[in-house]
Amino acid sequence: MLGWSVLEGVGAALIMPAIVALVASNFPRPQRPRAYGLVASAGAARRLAKDLIIEPDAIAVITRDKDGRYHTRTSHHLVGA
């Protein structure tokens, strides 16, 4: 598992300069923040999809009951598995 995470990090580090250059060359200055936001949103969506599909136990929801106590529930509790 750690090996894949390291590989993903190296891949992201290698691809980000190319993405920044593509956005800078294809979008006028006023539209660049929106384009970078879309790139970041796509990365976040990829991460969420990966966690939901490949590592569902990695997702946890923290809730607070009426007495103020915190509870953590992992995703397999949320879907009833």
MILUM-169924 format. One record per atom (N, C-alpha, C): atom name; x, y, z. Coordinates in nm, 2 decimals. Layout:
BEGIN
   at       px       py       pz
   CA        X        Y        Z
...
END
This chain:
BEGIN
   at       px       py       pz
    N     0.08    -0.12     0.00
   CA     0.00     0.00     0.00
    C     0.09     0.13     0.00
    N     0.19     0.13     0.08
   CA     0.28     0.24     0.09
    C     0.35     0.27    -0.04
    N     0.39     0.16    -0.11
   CA     0.45     0.17    -0.24
    C     0.37     0.24    -0.34
    N     0.24     0.20    -0.35
   CA     0.15     0.27    -0.44
    C     0.13     0.41    -0.41
    N     0.12     0.45    -0.28
   CA     0.11     0.59    -0.24
    C     0.23     0.67    -0.29
    N     0.35     0.61    -0.27
   CA     0.47     0.68    -0.31
    C     0.47     0.70    -0.46
    N     0.43     0.59    -0.53
   CA     0.42     0.60    -0.68
    C     0.32     0.71    -0.73
    N     0.21     0.71    -0.66
   CA     0.11     0.82    -0.70
    C     0.16     0.96    -0.67
    N     0.24     0.97    -0.56
   CA     0.29     1.10    -0.53
    C     0.40     1.15    -0.63
    N     0.48     1.05    -0.67
   CA     0.58     1.08    -0.77
    C     0.52     1.12    -0.91
    N     0.41     1.04    -0.94
   CA     0.34     1.07    -1.06
    C     0.28     1.21    -1.06
    N     0.22     1.25    -0.95
   CA     0.15     1.38    -0.94
    C     0.26     1.49    -0.95
    N     0.37     1.47    -0.88
   CA     0.48     1.56    -0.89
    C     0.54     1.58    -1.03
    N     0.53     1.48    -1.11
   CA     0.58     1.49    -1.25
    C     0.48     1.55    -1.34
    N     0.35     1.53    -1.32
   CA     0.25     1.58    -1.41
    C     0.20     1.72    -1.38
    N     0.22     1.77    -1.26
   CA     0.17     1.90    -1.22
    C     0.23     2.01    -1.30
    N     0.36     2.01    -1.32
   CA     0.42     2.12    -1.40
    C     0.36     2.13    -1.55
    N     0.33     2.01    -1.60
   CA     0.28     2.01    -1.74
    C     0.13     2.06    -1.73
    N     0.06     2.03    -1.63
   CA    -0.08     2.08    -1.62
    C    -0.08     2.23    -1.61
    N     0.01     2.28    -1.52
   CA     0.02     2.43    -1.50
    C     0.05     2.50    -1.63
    N     0.15     2.44    -1.71
   CA     0.19     2.50    -1.83
    C     0.07     2.49    -1.94
    N     0.00     2.38    -1.94
   CA    -0.11     2.38    -2.03
    C    -0.22     2.48    -2.00
    N    -0.25     2.49    -1.87
   CA    -0.36     2.59    -1.83
    C    -0.31     2.73    -1.87
    N    -0.18     2.76    -1.84
   CA    -0.13     2.90    -1.86
    C    -0.12     2.93    -2.01
    N    -0.10     2.83    -2.09
   CA    -0.09     2.86    -2.24
    C    -0.22     2.86    -2.31
    N    -0.32     2.79    -2.25
   CA    -0.45     2.78    -2.32
    C    -0.57     2.87    -2.27
    N    -0.54     2.93    -2.15
   CA    -0.65     3.02    -2.10
    C    -0.60     3.16    -2.08
    N    -0.68     3.26    -2.11
   CA    -0.63     3.40    -2.08
    C    -0.63     3.42    -1.93
    N    -0.55     3.52    -1.89
   CA    -0.52     3.55    -1.75
    C    -0.65     3.55    -1.67
    N    -0.76     3.62    -1.71
   CA    -0.88     3.63    -1.63
    C    -0.95     3.49    -1.60
    N    -0.93     3.40    -1.69
   CA    -0.99     3.27    -1.68
    C    -0.91     3.16    -1.61
    N    -0.78     3.19    -1.58
   CA    -0.69     3.09    -1.53
    C    -0.73     3.04    -1.39
    N    -0.78     3.13    -1.30
   CA    -0.82     3.08    -1.16
    C    -0.93     2.98    -1.17
    N    -1.02     3.00    -1.26
   CA    -1.13     2.90    -1.28
    C    -1.08     2.77    -1.34
    N    -0.99     2.78    -1.43
   CA    -0.93     2.66    -1.49
    C    -0.85     2.58    -1.38
    N    -0.77     2.65    -1.30
   CA    -0.70     2.58    -1.20
    C    -0.79     2.52    -1.10
    N    -0.90     2.59    -1.07
   CA    -1.00     2.53    -0.98
    C    -1.06     2.41    -1.03
    N    -1.09     2.40    -1.16
   CA    -1.14     2.28    -1.22
    C    -1.04     2.17    -1.22
    N    -0.91     2.20    -1.24
   CA    -0.81     2.10    -1.23
    C    -0.80     2.04    -1.08
    N    -0.81     2.13    -0.98
   CA    -0.81     2.09    -0.84
    C    -0.93     2.01    -0.81
    N    -1.05     2.05    -0.86
   CA    -1.17     1.97    -0.84
    C    -1.16     1.83    -0.90
    N    -1.11     1.82    -1.02
   CA    -1.09     1.69    -1.08
    C    -1.00     1.60    -0.99
    N    -0.89     1.66    -0.94
   CA    -0.81     1.58    -0.85
    C    -0.88     1.53    -0.72
    N    -0.96     1.62    -0.67
   CA    -1.03     1.58    -0.55
    C    -1.14     1.48    -0.58
    N    -1.20     1.49    -0.69
   CA    -1.30     1.39    -0.73
    C    -1.24     1.25    -0.75
    N    -1.12     1.25    -0.81
   CA    -1.04     1.13    -0.83
    C    -1.01     1.06    -0.70
    N    -0.97     1.15    -0.61
   CA    -0.93     1.09    -0.47
    C    -1.05     1.03    -0.40
    N    -1.17     1.10    -0.41
   CA    -1.29     1.05    -0.35
    C    -1.33     0.92    -0.42
    N    -1.33     0.92    -0.55
   CA    -1.37     0.79    -0.62
    C    -1.27     0.68    -0.58
    N    -1.14     0.71    -0.57
   CA    -1.05     0.60    -0.53
    C    -1.08     0.55    -0.39
    N    -1.11     0.64    -0.30
   CA    -1.14     0.60    -0.16
    C    -1.27     0.52    -0.16
    N    -1.37     0.56    -0.24
   CA    -1.50     0.49    -0.23
    C    -1.49     0.35    -0.30
    N    -1.41     0.34    -0.40
   CA    -1.40     0.21    -0.48
    C    -1.30     0.12    -0.43
    N    -1.18     0.17    -0.41
   CA    -1.06     0.08    -0.38
    C    -1.04     0.07    -0.23
    N    -1.05     0.18    -0.15
   CA    -1.02     0.17    -0.01
    C    -1.14     0.23     0.07
    N    -1.26     0.16     0.07
   CA    -1.37     0.21     0.13
    C    -1.36     0.23     0.29
    N    -1.27     0.15     0.35
   CA    -1.25     0.16     0.49
    C    -1.17     0.28     0.53
    N    -1.12     0.35     0.43
   CA    -1.04     0.47     0.46
    C    -1.12     0.59     0.48
    N    -1.25     0.58     0.45
   CA    -1.34     0.70     0.47
    C    -1.41     0.69     0.60
    N    -1.40     0.80     0.68
   CA    -1.47     0.80     0.81
    C    -1.55     0.93     0.82
    N    -1.66     0.91     0.89
   CA    -1.74     1.03     0.92
    C    -1.75     1.05     1.07
    N    -1.72     1.17     1.11
   CA    -1.72     1.21     1.25
    C    -1.85     1.28     1.28
    N    -1.93     1.23     1.38
   CA    -2.05     1.29     1.41
    C    -2.05     1.33     1.56
    N    -2.14     1.41     1.60
   CA    -2.15     1.46     1.74
    C    -2.29     1.43     1.79
    N    -2.30     1.37     1.90
   CA    -2.44     1.34     1.95
    C    -2.49     1.46     2.03
    N    -2.61     1.45     2.08
   CA    -2.67     1.56     2.16
    C    -2.60     1.60     2.29
    N    -2.52     1.50     2.34
   CA    -2.45     1.52     2.46
    C    -2.31     1.58     2.43
    N    -2.28     1.61     2.31
   CA    -2.15     1.67     2.27
    C    -2.04     1.57     2.25
    N    -2.06     1.44     2.26
   CA    -1.96     1.34     2.24
    C    -1.94     1.31     2.09
    N    -1.82     1.29     2.05
   CA    -1.79     1.26     1.91
    C    -1.78     1.11     1.89
    N    -1.83     1.07     1.77
   CA    -1.83     0.93     1.73
    C    -1.77     0.92     1.59
    N    -1.69     0.82     1.56
   CA    -1.63     0.80     1.43
    C    -1.70     0.68     1.37
    N    -1.74     0.69     1.25
   CA    -1.80     0.57     1.18
    C    -1.72     0.56     1.04
    N    -1.68     0.44     1.01
   CA    -1.61     0.42     0.89
    C    -1.72     0.39     0.78
    N    -1.68     0.39     0.66
   CA    -1.77     0.38     0.55
    C    -1.85     0.25     0.54
    N    -1.79     0.14     0.59
   CA    -1.86     0.01     0.59
    C    -1.98     0.01     0.69
    N    -1.97     0.10     0.79
   CA    -2.09     0.11     0.88
    C    -2.19     0.20     0.81
    N    -2.15     0.29     0.72
   CA    -2.25     0.38     0.65
    C    -2.33     0.30     0.55
    N    -2.28     0.21     0.48
   CA    -2.35     0.14     0.38
    C    -2.41     0.01     0.43
    N    -2.39    -0.03     0.55
   CA    -2.45    -0.15     0.61
    C    -2.38    -0.28     0.58
    N    -2.26    -0.27     0.53
   CA    -2.19    -0.40     0.50
    C    -2.14    -0.47     0.62
END
